[in-house]
Amino acid sequence: MSNFYENINKNAEKIACAIGQWAKNASPEELVNWVEKNLKYRINIKCIDLSRMGCSGRIQFNPSTGGYNVFIEKTDAYVRRRFTLCHEIGHILANHALVYGFFEKDGLESKKKQERFCNRFAAAFLMPAEQFTKEWNFNLDASEGHRVMRMALKFDVSAEAARYRTIELGLLS
């Protein structure tokens, strides 16, 4: 992995951890509350049909409110909608950071880099590294597949998101 991507991953983890410490529980609702309170952006969430766009979510700045409309695919499973909302909030955080110079100029300008940041942010927020690792190591005698499913249920995410998180954290062999 390139040094740049390692930095993206570390930044996403740090931001998610810092916000997660403020939130009472790592829920997308708490994340929205944090953004509204601390960044002064109004967040309007709408579940709509995005199937023609081929995506699970998107954001749109609303100049009349100075906030963001977040659109989530209405037919996605609940756990997918939770992850997508956190991912889209990651875009708001990344855009805020670019405006205020918290990332290097070439830092998150490419779509691929920003998508990576947002995915890592959503995973780190919903599945905090320390708590996730502790839970993962709790039941070592179970199969990896069973443990991934247990993590998905525990953190209210998809099995795919839980599996990727175990890989990110170096827990899967």
N, CA, C and O atoms as a DFTB+ gen file, in Angstrom:
692 C
 N C O
     1  1       0.855      -1.173       0.000
     2  2       0.000       0.000       0.000
     3  2       0.898       1.233       0.000
     4  3       1.901       1.292       0.712
     5  1       0.526       2.188      -0.795
     6  2       1.338       3.394      -0.872
     7  2       1.259       4.176       0.424
     8  3       0.294       4.063       1.180
     9  1       2.281       4.963       0.667
    10  2       2.337       5.806       1.854
    11  2       1.141       6.762       1.884
    12  3       0.590       7.040       2.949
    13  1       0.748       7.255       0.724
    14  2      -0.382       8.180       0.669
    15  2      -1.666       7.509       1.147
    16  3      -2.427       8.100       1.913
    17  1      -1.910       6.275       0.697
    18  2      -3.116       5.570       1.118
    19  2      -3.068       5.223       2.602
    20  3      -4.099       5.217       3.274
    21  1      -1.885       4.936       3.109
    22  2      -1.748       4.704       4.548
    23  2      -2.155       5.959       5.316
    24  3      -2.807       5.866       6.355
    25  1      -1.773       7.132       4.810
    26  2      -2.150       8.390       5.455
    27  2      -3.657       8.620       5.384
    28  3      -4.256       9.078       6.357
    29  1      -4.276       8.310       4.247
    30  2      -5.731       8.435       4.124
    31  2      -6.399       7.551       5.174
    32  3      -7.315       7.985       5.872
    33  1      -5.929       6.301       5.278
    34  2      -6.515       5.368       6.239
    35  2      -6.342       5.865       7.673
    36  3      -7.281       5.809       8.467
    37  1      -5.162       6.344       8.003
    38  2      -4.900       6.848       9.359
    39  2      -5.774       8.067       9.669
    40  3      -6.330       8.168      10.762
    41  1      -5.896       8.990       8.712
    42  2      -6.734      10.169       8.928
    43  2      -8.187       9.783       9.134
    44  3      -8.849      10.318      10.023
    45  1      -8.689       8.865       8.327
    46  2     -10.079       8.417       8.457
    47  2     -10.302       7.785       9.831
    48  3     -11.315       8.043      10.482
    49  1      -9.359       6.964      10.266
    50  2      -9.460       6.315      11.580
    51  2      -9.445       7.352      12.699
    52  3     -10.249       7.270      13.628
    53  1      -8.542       8.321      12.621
    54  2      -8.424       9.345      13.673
    55  2      -9.688      10.185      13.771
    56  3     -10.183      10.435      14.870
    57  1     -10.213      10.622      12.634
    58  2     -11.421      11.457      12.628
    59  2     -12.605      10.671      13.169
    60  3     -13.364      11.180      13.994
    61  1     -12.766       9.439      12.713
    62  2     -13.883       8.610      13.184
    63  2     -13.777       8.356      14.684
    64  3     -14.783       8.383      15.392
    65  1     -12.578       8.113      15.161
    66  2     -12.360       7.865      16.588
    67  2     -12.697       9.111      17.404
    68  3     -13.366       9.020      18.434
    69  1     -12.239      10.262      16.949
    70  2     -12.491      11.512      17.674
    71  2     -13.990      11.810      17.749
    72  3     -14.499      12.186      18.804
    73  1     -14.689      11.643      16.635
    74  2     -16.135      11.885      16.631
    75  2     -16.839      10.822      17.469
    76  3     -17.778      11.126      18.205
    77  1     -16.388       9.583      17.355
    78  2     -16.985       8.486      18.112
    79  2     -16.873       8.677      19.615
    80  3     -17.747       8.235      20.361
    81  1     -15.817       9.326      20.068
    82  2     -15.667       9.600      21.498
    83  2     -16.699      10.614      21.964
    84  3     -17.128      10.578      23.118
    85  1     -17.097      11.513      21.084
    86  2     -18.120      12.498      21.427
    87  2     -19.508      11.869      21.433
    88  3     -20.340      12.180      22.286
    89  1     -19.746      10.983      20.473
    90  2     -21.071      10.383      20.323
    91  2     -21.336       9.397      21.464
    92  3     -20.425       8.711      21.928
    93  1     -22.561       9.336      21.898
    94  2     -22.941       8.407      22.966
    95  2     -22.872       6.962      22.482
    96  3     -22.463       6.066      23.221
    97  1     -23.268       6.755      21.259
    98  2     -23.140       5.443      20.634
    99  2     -22.796       5.689      19.170
   100  3     -23.162       6.718      18.601
   101  1     -22.104       4.758      18.578
   102  2     -21.630       4.949      17.210
   103  2     -22.770       4.710      16.222
   104  3     -22.784       3.717      15.495
   105  1     -23.716       5.633      16.211
   106  2     -24.841       5.501      15.294
   107  2     -24.758       6.599      14.238
   108  3     -24.211       7.671      14.494
   109  1     -25.298       6.332      13.059
   110  2     -25.328       7.377      12.034
   111  2     -26.061       8.629      12.508
   112  3     -25.699       9.741      12.126
   113  1     -27.081       8.455      13.330
   114  2     -27.827       9.607      13.844
   115  2     -26.932      10.498      14.696
   116  3     -26.992      11.723      14.593
   117  1     -26.096       9.882      15.544
   118  2     -25.153      10.645      16.370
   119  2     -24.130      11.364      15.491
   120  3     -23.717      12.483      15.796
   121  1     -23.729      10.719      14.406
   122  2     -22.776      11.342      13.479
   123  2     -23.400      12.576      12.833
   124  3     -22.754      13.619      12.738
   125  1     -24.640      12.464      12.392
   126  2     -25.339      13.611      11.805
   127  2     -25.438      14.734      12.837
   128  3     -25.194      15.896      12.515
   129  1     -25.795      14.391      14.073
   130  2     -25.876      15.394      15.136
   131  2     -24.537      16.095      15.347
   132  3     -24.489      17.310      15.538
   133  1     -23.463      15.331      15.313
   134  2     -22.120      15.904      15.502
   135  2     -21.806      16.901      14.387
   136  3     -21.331      18.005      14.653
   137  1     -22.072      16.514      13.144
   138  2     -21.793      17.397      12.001
   139  2     -22.623      18.673      12.112
   140  3     -22.110      19.773      11.910
   141  1     -23.900      18.521      12.431
   142  2     -24.758      19.707      12.535
   143  2     -24.295      20.635      13.659
   144  3     -24.287      21.855      13.496
   145  1     -23.916      20.068      14.779
   146  2     -23.510      20.880      15.925
   147  2     -22.136      21.521      15.725
   148  3     -21.951      22.703      16.015
   149  1     -21.181      20.744      15.232
   150  2     -19.795      21.208      15.184
   151  2     -19.391      21.893      13.887
   152  3     -18.550      22.792      13.894
   153  1     -19.976      21.480      12.790
   154  2     -19.628      22.097      11.507
   155  2     -20.700      23.069      11.039
   156  3     -20.518      23.774      10.047
   157  1     -21.795      23.104      11.741
   158  2     -22.901      24.032      11.464
   159  2     -23.529      23.809      10.090
   160  3     -23.997      24.756       9.457
   161  1     -23.538      22.565       9.632
   162  2     -24.221      22.210       8.396
   163  2     -25.538      21.540       8.758
   164  3     -25.574      20.667       9.626
   165  1     -26.592      21.933       8.115
   166  2     -27.871      21.246       8.264
   167  2     -27.850      20.055       7.327
   168  3     -27.525      20.192       6.148
   169  1     -28.199      18.875       7.854
   170  2     -28.201      17.651       7.059
   171  2     -29.650      17.203       6.873
   172  3     -30.373      16.987       7.846
   173  1     -30.063      17.068       5.620
   174  2     -31.399      16.602       5.274
   175  2     -31.245      15.243       4.596
   176  3     -30.654      15.150       3.520
   177  1     -31.769      14.198       5.214
   178  2     -31.599      12.829       4.708
   179  2     -32.886      12.380       4.032
   180  3     -33.975      12.513       4.589
   181  1     -32.743      11.845       2.817
   182  2     -33.897      11.343       2.069
   183  2     -33.569       9.961       1.509
   184  3     -32.529       9.764       0.882
   185  1     -34.465       9.016       1.743
   186  2     -34.344       7.695       1.128
   187  2     -35.171       7.717      -0.148
   188  3     -36.390       7.883      -0.107
   189  1     -34.503       7.548      -1.272
   190  2     -35.163       7.630      -2.571
   191  2     -34.654       6.510      -3.476
   192  3     -33.747       5.764      -3.104
   193  1     -35.231       6.401      -4.639
   194  2     -34.796       5.426      -5.638
   195  2     -33.599       5.993      -6.400
   196  3     -33.734       6.941      -7.174
   197  1     -32.434       5.402      -6.173
   198  2     -31.215       5.815      -6.881
   199  2     -30.767       4.760      -7.893
   200  3     -29.659       4.838      -8.422
   201  1     -31.625       3.776      -8.161
   202  2     -31.223       2.647      -9.005
   203  2     -30.756       3.081     -10.393
   204  3     -29.850       2.463     -10.952
   205  1     -31.345       4.115     -10.950
   206  2     -30.926       4.579     -12.283
   207  2     -29.543       5.230     -12.252
   208  3     -28.873       5.333     -13.280
   209  1     -29.130       5.662     -11.079
   210  2     -27.822       6.311     -10.952
   211  2     -26.722       5.298     -10.667
   212  3     -25.539       5.625     -10.763
   213  1     -27.099       4.071     -10.317
   214  2     -26.110       3.029     -10.058
   215  2     -25.274       3.269      -8.814
   216  3     -24.096       2.913      -8.777
   217  1     -25.877       3.873      -7.789
   218  2     -25.144       4.124      -6.552
   219  2     -26.075       3.911      -5.364
   220  3     -27.295       3.833      -5.511
   221  1     -25.470       3.820      -4.189
   222  2     -26.251       3.636      -2.964
   223  2     -26.496       4.945      -2.228
   224  3     -27.351       5.016      -1.345
   225  1     -25.748       5.977      -2.589
   226  2     -25.926       7.253      -1.924
   227  2     -25.220       8.366      -2.665
   228  3     -24.348       8.138      -3.503
   229  1     -25.624       9.575      -2.331
   230  2     -24.968      10.762      -2.896
   231  2     -25.300      11.963      -2.028
   232  3     -26.287      11.961      -1.292
   233  1     -24.471      12.981      -2.121
   234  2     -24.734      14.214      -1.383
   235  2     -24.855      15.364      -2.374
   236  3     -24.339      15.319      -3.491
   237  1     -25.549      16.384      -1.922
   238  2     -25.733      17.585      -2.740
   239  2     -25.760      18.778      -1.792
   240  3     -26.545      18.820      -0.844
   241  1     -24.899      19.733      -2.063
   242  2     -24.903      20.952      -1.256
   243  2     -26.148      21.748      -1.586
   244  3     -26.517      21.883      -2.753
   245  1     -26.795      22.275      -0.560
   246  2     -28.000      23.076      -0.736
   247  2     -27.663      24.518      -0.361
   248  3     -27.613      24.848       0.824
   249  1     -27.429      25.386      -1.355
   250  2     -27.026      26.764      -1.051
   251  2     -28.063      27.565      -0.274
   252  3     -27.710      28.500       0.445
   253  1     -29.323      27.213      -0.409
   254  2     -30.349      27.986       0.301
   255  2     -30.308      27.739       1.810
   256  3     -30.679      28.618       2.588
   257  1     -29.863      26.557       2.231
   258  2     -29.782      26.258       3.671
   259  2     -28.341      26.272       4.172
   260  3     -28.103      26.311       5.379
   261  1     -27.384      26.240       3.252
   262  2     -25.985      26.128       3.656
   263  2     -25.666      24.752       4.198
   264  3     -24.654      24.560       4.873
   265  1     -26.523      23.802       3.904
   266  2     -26.346      22.436       4.387
   267  2     -26.291      21.448       3.237
   268  3     -26.055      21.818       2.087
   269  1     -26.510      20.206       3.564
   270  2     -26.403      19.139       2.565
   271  2     -27.660      18.291       2.548
   272  3     -28.260      18.013       3.586
   273  1     -28.043      17.886       1.350
   274  2     -29.040      16.841       1.174
   275  2     -28.269      15.547       0.977
   276  3     -27.369      15.470       0.141
   277  1     -28.626      14.533       1.751
   278  2     -28.008      13.215       1.623
   279  2     -29.086      12.276       1.122
   280  3     -30.125      12.107       1.760
   281  1     -28.833      11.669      -0.020
   282  2     -29.781      10.753      -0.636
   283  2     -29.271       9.327      -0.472
   284  3     -28.119       9.030      -0.789
   285  1     -30.135       8.451       0.025
   286  2     -29.790       7.055       0.289
   287  2     -30.745       6.167      -0.499
   288  3     -31.946       6.432      -0.562
   289  1     -30.200       5.106      -1.103
   290  2     -31.030       4.162      -1.864
   291  2     -32.036       3.487      -0.932
   292  3     -31.663       2.805       0.022
   293  1     -33.314       3.694      -1.230
   294  2     -34.375       3.224      -0.341
   295  2     -34.542       1.709      -0.315
   296  3     -35.080       1.170       0.652
   297  1     -34.093       1.011      -1.357
   298  2     -34.284      -0.439      -1.383
   299  2     -33.119      -1.202      -0.752
   300  3     -33.192      -2.424      -0.621
   301  1     -32.058      -0.517      -0.362
   302  2     -30.927      -1.199       0.280
   303  2     -31.327      -1.684       1.665
   304  3     -32.202      -1.109       2.313
   305  1     -30.681      -2.737       2.102
   306  2     -30.910      -3.264       3.451
   307  2     -30.546      -2.197       4.492
   308  3     -29.730      -1.313       4.234
   309  1     -31.152      -2.298       5.640
   310  2     -30.926      -1.335       6.720
   311  2     -29.437      -1.166       7.025
   312  3     -28.959      -0.040       7.164
   313  1     -28.702      -2.273       7.131
   314  2     -27.275      -2.169       7.469
   315  2     -26.501      -1.455       6.365
   316  3     -25.543      -0.733       6.643
   317  1     -26.905      -1.651       5.134
   318  2     -26.265      -0.970       4.006
   319  2     -26.576       0.531       4.052
   320  3     -25.692       1.351       3.806
   321  1     -27.814       0.891       4.363
   322  2     -28.183       2.311       4.456
   323  2     -27.405       3.007       5.571
   324  3     -27.013       4.164       5.416
   325  1     -27.178       2.326       6.685
   326  2     -26.390       2.898       7.789
   327  2     -24.966       3.201       7.309
   328  3     -24.444       4.290       7.545
   329  1     -24.344       2.225       6.632
   330  2     -22.978       2.403       6.151
   331  2     -22.939       3.527       5.116
   332  3     -22.046       4.374       5.145
   333  1     -23.904       3.532       4.209
   334  2     -23.943       4.551       3.161
   335  2     -24.084       5.944       3.756
   336  3     -23.415       6.875       3.308
   337  1     -24.941       6.102       4.754
   338  2     -25.083       7.413       5.385
   339  2     -23.759       7.872       5.984
   340  3     -23.369       9.025       5.802
   341  1     -23.070       6.998       6.689
   342  2     -21.762       7.366       7.258
   343  2     -20.753       7.671       6.155
   344  3     -19.945       8.590       6.293
   345  1     -20.791       6.917       5.070
   346  2     -19.912       7.165       3.924
   347  2     -20.176       8.563       3.354
   348  3     -19.241       9.321       3.097
   349  1     -21.442       8.894       3.163
   350  2     -21.783      10.212       2.600
   351  2     -21.394      11.342       3.555
   352  3     -20.958      12.403       3.108
   353  1     -21.545      11.130       4.849
   354  2     -21.070      12.116       5.826
   355  2     -19.548      12.253       5.703
   356  3     -19.005      13.343       5.885
   357  1     -18.876      11.168       5.399
   358  2     -17.428      11.223       5.145
   359  2     -17.097      12.193       4.025
   360  3     -16.093      12.902       4.095
   361  1     -17.930      12.231       2.992
   362  2     -17.728      13.202       1.901
   363  2     -17.860      14.632       2.419
   364  3     -17.080      15.507       2.041
   365  1     -18.838      14.868       3.277
   366  2     -19.014      16.212       3.843
   367  2     -17.782      16.590       4.656
   368  3     -17.277      17.707       4.543
   369  1     -17.297      15.658       5.476
   370  2     -16.101      15.925       6.281
   371  2     -14.878      16.168       5.401
   372  3     -14.079      17.064       5.676
   373  1     -14.735      15.379       4.353
   374  2     -13.593      15.553       3.446
   375  2     -13.674      16.897       2.735
   376  3     -12.665      17.593       2.618
   377  1     -14.856      17.273       2.260
   378  2     -15.014      18.570       1.593
   379  2     -14.723      19.712       2.560
   380  3     -14.081      20.694       2.186
   381  1     -15.190      19.593       3.793
   382  2     -14.924      20.602       4.819
   383  2     -13.414      20.712       5.061
   384  3     -12.872      21.812       5.167
   385  1     -12.750      19.562       5.145
   386  2     -11.310      19.542       5.389
   387  2     -10.537      20.154       4.222
   388  3      -9.536      20.836       4.440
   389  1     -10.983      19.922       2.993
   390  2     -10.308      20.508       1.830
   391  2     -10.447      22.026       1.829
   392  3      -9.484      22.741       1.551
   393  1     -11.646      22.518       2.142
   394  2     -11.893      23.956       2.167
   395  2     -10.996      24.636       3.197
   396  3     -10.468      25.722       2.957
   397  1     -10.833      23.982       4.349
   398  2     -10.068      24.600       5.428
   399  2      -8.613      24.138       5.496
   400  3      -7.913      24.435       6.465
   401  1      -8.155      23.413       4.475
   402  2      -6.745      23.081       4.357
   403  2      -6.237      21.983       5.269
   404  3      -5.041      21.928       5.554
   405  1      -7.126      21.096       5.739
   406  2      -6.665      20.023       6.611
   407  2      -6.043      18.862       5.849
   408  3      -5.371      18.024       6.450
   409  1      -6.248      18.796       4.560
   410  2      -5.600      17.805       3.717
   411  2      -4.668      18.527       2.759
   412  3      -4.872      19.697       2.431
   413  1      -3.634      17.804       2.313
   414  2      -2.736      18.386       1.326
   415  2      -3.512      18.684       0.055
   416  3      -4.539      18.065      -0.220
   417  1      -3.006      19.644      -0.719
   418  2      -3.715      20.081      -1.929
   419  2      -4.077      18.906      -2.836
   420  3      -5.205      18.833      -3.324
   421  1      -3.144      17.993      -3.067
   422  2      -3.435      16.855      -3.947
   423  2      -4.013      15.676      -3.164
   424  3      -4.181      14.582      -3.704
   425  1      -4.311      15.910      -1.899
   426  2      -4.733      14.848      -1.005
   427  2      -5.961      14.081      -1.426
   428  3      -5.867      12.895      -1.742
   429  1      -7.088      14.712      -1.438
   430  2      -8.336      14.000      -1.718
   431  2      -9.001      14.488      -2.990
   432  3     -10.219      14.395      -3.136
   433  1      -8.203      15.007      -3.908
   434  2      -8.804      15.553      -5.122
   435  2      -9.326      14.484      -6.063
   436  3     -10.299      14.721      -6.779
   437  1      -8.707      13.317      -6.081
   438  2      -9.210      12.296      -7.000
   439  2     -10.382      11.559      -6.367
   440  3     -10.433      11.369      -5.152
   441  1     -11.308      11.154      -7.200
   442  2     -12.508      10.447      -6.737
   443  2     -12.133       9.159      -6.016
   444  3     -12.722       8.826      -4.987
   445  1     -11.162       8.438      -6.549
   446  2     -10.747       7.176      -5.945
   447  2     -10.232       7.398      -4.520
   448  3     -10.550       6.622      -3.619
   449  1      -9.445       8.443      -4.315
   450  2      -8.898       8.729      -2.990
   451  2     -10.004       9.145      -2.030
   452  3     -10.003       8.740      -0.867
   453  1     -10.937       9.944      -2.506
   454  2     -12.017      10.389      -1.632
   455  2     -12.934       9.216      -1.278
   456  3     -13.379       9.109      -0.135
   457  1     -13.221       8.344      -2.231
   458  2     -14.055       7.169      -1.955
   459  2     -13.376       6.261      -0.933
   460  3     -14.038       5.714      -0.051
   461  1     -12.080       6.102      -1.046
   462  2     -11.339       5.280      -0.090
   463  2     -11.443       5.885       1.310
   464  3     -11.701       5.177       2.283
   465  1     -11.239       7.203       1.401
   466  2     -11.352       7.880       2.696
   467  2     -12.746       7.666       3.290
   468  3     -12.879       7.328       4.466
   469  1     -13.774       7.861       2.478
   470  2     -15.154       7.772       2.972
   471  2     -15.514       6.361       3.413
   472  3     -16.196       6.182       4.422
   473  1     -15.062       5.355       2.665
   474  2     -15.308       3.973       3.071
   475  2     -14.603       3.658       4.384
   476  3     -15.182       3.047       5.282
   477  1     -13.352       4.081       4.482
   478  2     -12.595       3.813       5.711
   479  2     -13.193       4.573       6.888
   480  3     -13.269       4.042       7.996
   481  1     -13.616       5.805       6.655
   482  2     -14.246       6.581       7.709
   483  2     -15.507       5.884       8.216
   484  3     -15.686       5.717       9.422
   485  1     -16.385       5.476       7.285
   486  2     -17.635       4.815       7.678
   487  2     -17.350       3.542       8.472
   488  3     -17.986       3.287       9.494
   489  1     -16.404       2.752       8.003
   490  2     -16.051       1.511       8.708
   491  2     -15.499       1.805      10.092
   492  3     -15.869       1.147      11.064
   493  1     -14.612       2.794      10.184
   494  2     -13.993       3.124      11.472
   495  2     -15.010       3.714      12.443
   496  3     -14.913       3.488      13.649
   497  1     -15.978       4.464      11.937
   498  2     -16.988       5.041      12.808
   499  2     -17.939       3.967      13.337
   500  3     -18.215       3.912      14.535
   501  1     -18.433       3.121      12.449
   502  2     -19.407       2.101      12.838
   503  2     -18.774       0.915      13.564
   504  3     -19.427       0.240      14.360
   505  1     -17.480       0.668      13.276
   506  2     -16.778      -0.474      13.873
   507  2     -15.438       0.006      14.433
   508  3     -14.393      -0.293      13.855
   509  1     -15.447       0.741      15.542
   510  2     -14.197       1.283      16.091
   511  2     -13.146       0.193      16.298
   512  3     -13.445      -0.883      16.816
   513  1     -11.926       0.483      15.892
   514  2     -10.853      -0.518      15.864
   515  2     -10.671      -1.242      17.192
   516  3     -10.624      -2.472      17.223
   517  1     -10.569      -0.506      18.271
   518  2     -10.302      -1.135      19.573
   519  2     -11.441      -2.062      19.993
   520  3     -11.211      -3.195      20.415
   521  1     -12.645      -1.575      19.874
   522  2     -13.816      -2.375      20.253
   523  2     -13.985      -3.567      19.314
   524  3     -14.302      -4.670      19.760
   525  1     -13.775      -3.347      18.023
   526  2     -13.919      -4.417      17.033
   527  2     -12.905      -5.533      17.300
   528  3     -13.256      -6.713      17.291
   529  1     -11.654      -5.153      17.534
   530  2     -10.594      -6.135      17.786
   531  2     -10.883      -6.928      19.056
   532  3     -10.696      -8.144      19.090
   533  1     -11.334      -6.245      20.090
   534  2     -11.667      -6.920      21.354
   535  2     -12.767      -7.956      21.130
   536  3     -12.661      -9.089      21.600
   537  1     -13.820      -7.567      20.413
   538  2     -14.917      -8.497      20.123
   539  2     -14.449      -9.659      19.245
   540  3     -14.851     -10.804      19.455
   541  1     -13.606      -9.361      18.271
   542  2     -13.100     -10.393      17.362
   543  2     -12.313     -11.452      18.136
   544  3     -12.453     -12.649      17.884
   545  1     -11.498     -11.005      19.066
   546  2     -10.645     -11.923      19.828
   547  2     -11.391     -12.656      20.942
   548  3     -10.818     -13.531      21.590
   549  1     -12.648     -12.315      21.172
   550  2     -13.423     -12.915      22.245
   551  2     -13.735     -14.384      21.984
   552  3     -13.731     -15.186      22.918
   553  1     -14.005     -14.750      20.741
   554  2     -14.472     -16.095      20.408
   555  2     -13.533     -16.747      19.402
   556  3     -13.926     -17.012      18.266
   557  1     -12.298     -17.006      19.812
   558  2     -11.275     -17.505      18.891
   559  2     -11.519     -18.929      18.401
   560  3     -10.978     -19.319      17.367
   561  1     -12.321     -19.712      19.119
   562  2     -12.527     -21.095      18.711
   563  2     -13.568     -21.251      17.591
   564  3     -13.693     -22.338      17.027
   565  1     -14.302     -20.211      17.263
   566  2     -15.293     -20.257      16.179
   567  2     -14.596     -20.085      14.839
   568  3     -13.484     -19.560      14.771
   569  1     -15.251     -20.527      13.779
   570  2     -14.687     -20.360      12.434
   571  2     -14.652     -18.870      12.072
   572  3     -15.386     -18.063      12.641
   573  1     -13.788     -18.525      11.119
   574  2     -13.708     -17.118      10.701
   575  2     -15.042     -16.634      10.144
   576  3     -15.456     -15.510      10.425
   577  1     -15.718     -17.466       9.362
   578  2     -17.010     -17.086       8.795
   579  2     -18.045     -16.811       9.881
   580  3     -18.809     -15.849       9.796
   581  1     -18.060     -17.662      10.897
   582  2     -18.995     -17.466      12.012
   583  2     -18.648     -16.185      12.770
   584  3     -19.545     -15.440      13.164
   585  1     -17.378     -15.927      12.973
   586  2     -16.953     -14.727      13.690
   587  2     -17.292     -13.465      12.898
   588  3     -17.700     -12.461      13.481
   589  1     -17.127     -13.509      11.577
   590  2     -17.493     -12.346      10.741
   591  2     -18.984     -12.066      10.876
   592  3     -19.385     -10.911      11.019
   593  1     -19.812     -13.110      10.833
   594  2     -21.261     -12.918      10.975
   595  2     -21.598     -12.357      12.357
   596  3     -22.458     -11.486      12.486
   597  1     -20.914     -12.860      13.391
   598  2     -21.137     -12.347      14.744
   599  2     -20.791     -10.862      14.833
   600  3     -21.495     -10.095      15.491
   601  1     -19.711     -10.459      14.172
   602  2     -19.294      -9.057      14.174
   603  2     -20.323      -8.202      13.426
   604  3     -20.656      -7.099      13.858
   605  1     -20.815      -8.717      12.316
   606  2     -21.815      -7.980      11.541
   607  2     -23.054      -7.714      12.395
   608  3     -23.590      -6.606      12.392
   609  1     -23.499      -8.718      13.113
   610  2     -24.667      -8.564      13.982
   611  2     -24.375      -7.624      15.150
   612  3     -25.202      -6.782      15.498
   613  1     -23.206      -7.771      15.745
   614  2     -22.834      -6.944      16.904
   615  2     -22.767      -5.460      16.545
   616  3     -23.227      -4.612      17.309
   617  1     -22.189      -5.148      15.375
   618  2     -21.971      -3.752      14.986
   619  2     -23.036      -3.221      14.021
   620  3     -22.959      -2.080      13.566
   621  1     -24.026      -4.058      13.715
   622  2     -25.146      -3.649      12.868
   623  2     -24.678      -3.188      11.487
   624  3     -25.083      -2.139      10.986
   625  1     -23.812      -4.009      10.894
   626  2     -23.284      -3.761       9.550
   627  2     -23.472      -5.032       8.733
   628  3     -23.853      -6.073       9.268
   629  1     -23.205      -4.941       7.441
   630  2     -23.298      -6.131       6.598
   631  2     -22.109      -7.057       6.867
   632  3     -21.075      -6.632       7.383
   633  1     -22.279      -8.318       6.509
   634  2     -21.176      -9.277       6.646
   635  2     -19.989      -8.832       5.790
   636  3     -18.834      -9.000       6.181
   637  1     -20.283      -8.267       4.627
   638  2     -19.214      -7.782       3.746
   639  2     -18.422      -6.661       4.422
   640  3     -17.192      -6.658       4.374
   641  1     -19.116      -5.714       5.049
   642  2     -18.420      -4.618       5.743
   643  2     -17.595      -5.153       6.903
   644  3     -16.469      -4.705       7.117
   645  1     -18.140      -6.108       7.656
   646  2     -17.401      -6.696       8.774
   647  2     -16.172      -7.446       8.278
   648  3     -15.110      -7.379       8.897
   649  1     -16.313      -8.165       7.161
   650  2     -15.163      -8.904       6.612
   651  2     -14.069      -7.947       6.170
   652  3     -12.896      -8.174       6.469
   653  1     -14.432      -6.870       5.458
   654  2     -13.437      -5.877       5.048
   655  2     -12.751      -5.251       6.258
   656  3     -11.549      -4.990       6.231
   657  1     -13.524      -5.011       7.321
   658  2     -12.933      -4.402       8.518
   659  2     -11.914      -5.343       9.151
   660  3     -10.867      -4.895       9.620
   661  1     -12.209      -6.642       9.169
   662  2     -11.239      -7.583       9.730
   663  2      -9.958      -7.576       8.905
   664  3      -8.865      -7.704       9.456
   665  1     -10.083      -7.428       7.600
   666  2      -8.904      -7.360       6.732
   667  2      -8.132      -6.072       6.994
   668  3      -6.910      -6.103       7.138
   669  1      -8.845      -4.922       7.058
   670  2      -8.204      -3.624       7.329
   671  2      -7.403      -3.648       8.620
   672  3      -6.326      -3.058       8.709
   673  1      -7.938      -4.336       9.617
   674  2      -7.307      -4.366      10.932
   675  2      -6.313      -5.514      11.083
   676  3      -5.730      -5.697      12.151
   677  1      -6.121      -6.291      10.008
   678  2      -5.155      -7.391      10.034
   679  2      -5.586      -8.567      10.908
   680  3      -4.743      -9.274      11.460
   681  1      -6.893      -8.776      11.033
   682  2      -7.397      -9.829      11.909
   683  2      -7.691     -11.130      11.161
   684  3      -7.726     -12.195      11.776
   685  1      -7.899     -11.061       9.869
   686  2      -8.165     -12.274       9.077
   687  2      -6.866     -12.832       8.531
   688  3      -5.984     -12.094       8.091
   689  1      -6.771     -14.121       8.567
   690  2      -5.549     -14.745       8.045
   691  2      -5.618     -14.951       6.552
   692  3      -4.672     -15.464       5.955
